[in-house]
Amino acid sequence: MTPVPRSDSFSWAYRVGFRIRLILLHVMGPATLDPEHDPRARLKRDHARRRALDEQRRREAFIRRSWGD
């Protein structure tokens, strides 16, 4: 398993910050842009990437714990 860089964590602080930034972008951000330039879409893509990485890391840790490796 490749170690996850500290900047790619899926901690509770990141999740709270994600919600706050998403709400602020919704209220005060720019109008909806194309998917490549829209900050809300970019934020959601990063969140999905980190969530998948965290799920994979947890799954691998569970398998290691279960099999005793």
TAFENVEN-V553682 format. One line per field, one symbol per residue. psi: psi as a letter, one per 40 degrees, with the letter a starting at -180 (. if undefined). burial: # if it has 24 or more other C-alpha atoms within 12 Angstrom, else .. A space follows every 50 residues. Layout:
BEGIN
psi->???
burial->???
END
This chain:
BEGIN
psi->hhihidefifiddddddddddddddddeaiihaiddehdddddddddddd ddddddddddddddddef.
burial->.........#.......#...#................##..#...#..# ...................
END
